[in-house]
Amino acid sequence: MKSLQRILAIVVKELRQLSRDRLTFGMIIGIPAIQLLMFGFAINMDVRHLSAAVADYSNSAASRQIVMDMAQTQVIDINYQVGGVEELEELMRQGKIVVGIYIPPDFERRLQQPERSAMQLLIDGSDTVVQGAVTGITKASRTSPYTDKPPLMEVRTYFNPERRSPVNTVPGLIGVILTMTMTLFTAVAIVRERERGNLELLITTPVKSWELMLAKILPYVFIGLIQVSVVLALGVALFDVPIRGSLFDVYRLCLMFIIANLALGLVASTFAQTQFQAMQMTFFFILPSILLSGFMFPFDGMPKPAQWIAEILPMTHFMRLIRGVVLRGASLPELSGEIVILAGFILAAMTIAVLRFNKRLD
Amino acid sequence: MITDSAQPGLAIQARGLTKDFGNVVAVNNLDLDIPRGRIYGFLGPNGSGKSTCIRMLCGLLTPTAGNIRVLGLEIPKQAEALRRKVGYMTQKFSLFEDLTVSENLSFIANIYTLTRMEQKTRIPAAVERYELGRLLKQRAGTLSGGQKQRLALAAATLHEPELLFLDEPTSAVDPENRRAFWESLFDLIAEGTTILVSTHYMDEAERCHALAILDLGVLVAAGTPDELSDGIEASVLVIEAGEPRKIAHFLETQEFVHSTAQIGNTLRVMVDREVENPTEVASQAIRAAGLELASCEKVHPSLEDVFVASTQARKAARDHAA
């Protein structure tokens, strides 16, 4: 009963302080919204609008048709018409184009001879993603004007501009946003009190370590759930992300992941002396979470050591869980293995935090 | 070692209290006996170990060595049990600056789990006593130094502690508010509270029932202000002269002079206690040096003299050792 009174007092105090801290309050809604728009629209693995130049020696109906087709895919933008291969190479060296299209004078004749290449694409291979995307164009182009199917259709199917990476990104984004905000908020919330001297006052009162820890993270649990709702709502409204599993399961998983990150923030706060150190520590954790968890790159494609590191991160397990439920419509029992790992992580982090936070100054 | 039959009249007992921070000895082998119902002062310059000492006594820091007994509890072992019985006012304002005065008070009341009834009587009483009525809706961060300190004292006494630790409570407060603050401390004493206060102000130290002078972690003198003045290891002379600066420079070269301090046109000179008839000796020396003086008389030592004498004796001993 007394514990409850003290915990409640701290929760009320936290919420009051939070409501007066406009910047933090704005970040609660702002971070999820901005990140969703950023990742949804900008960070797009579908490569488009690559700058290209054409050297068309054939200047025939077929050659003009094929250049138009390629432009139609939106993968390349034809920005230059030039007179020769040297000019293409020069533009590429200058970084003005990443794709050069060379169409030889005997282009139409070459089209009739399947064993010879009809034309040449010069690709700036320094970015492998670009290389991959452009290589795709050549396959489509070979089939162009002299097949049965209308060539425009052919190209469109292959380079579906609606490849819709947001569908994959949005559920993962919940994990990224929660990792970023939850660890940072708690770590900073405790360290700020240490910096301002509030903690010296608090530890001379009868409040117990676990009460303080619990009361500190409770308000952020609600905030985390609000953020989840913002991302899900915007994801559905803007990117038409399907939620195939149960919404209740989604929230239950998010709750677990929120607590895991809050506990981690508490651990960081017991090491950091200043808010700046707390921030550094959380960033040290956020970066691998984003890069290695499978959010950015497919997990299976990563080298083994990277996978081992990824297995330690709660984000990796959350990523599998949330994609399972949202995209594949999996039920929680089917994902029990990952859930157990996440629960174990919470327990470990919470224990470390309570053990490390002692009510002493030394 | 403090035996279990510790004197009931004592609020705090410490033996051999020591705290090292790495190579720095912040508090060195301190013995304390602080009676109940009194204001006990720690007087010392910055870095003398006052704060470290207070933090050890309320269980915030673990001593490197020594025994502490506070209100009959063994510290730091029983520090949790002590929390309810003591109030602690930190040197730096440590309430929440983004909460209002009344929010801060009700937060503290709930942290000490006061019942609703207790809160209903004690909070308004504290508000009236410490003149916070007009400020209730104001954020603590916007209060003046004196107001902040009144709020901090109100918060520290809300749970009616038996023992109050005040760590340099008046460092950011103007003289008028300091006076009022000390009056309220004596009100608390009248109600039976024991107060341990650290300060580097002489006038505050003089108000204490008893005090300990700390210098670089060592207790150099302890007792009531009168006892300390009587026990000083020097005679204090007040010299009036037309050119006090020249006399001061001359006296500082003399063996029998411990220190000089100029106050307006007079010099306060501390002379070796062994010197008999110090006024004569000093006057003659000054005249022999071809300097003029108007008067020279021996005065009762002030607490500041005690402070200077005891810290200088230590400094001399250190220099000698080096």
Interface residues (C-beta under 8 A of the other chain):
Chain A: K2 Q5 R6 L8 A9 I10 V12 K13 R16 Q17 R20 D21 R196 G197 N198 E200 L201 L202 I203 T204 T205 P206 V207 K359 R360 L361 D362
Chain B: R55 C58 G59 L60 L61 T62 P76 A79 E80 R83 R84 V86 Y88 T90 K92 F93 S94 L95 F96 E97 D98 L99 E103 S106 F107 I108 N110 I111 Y112 T113
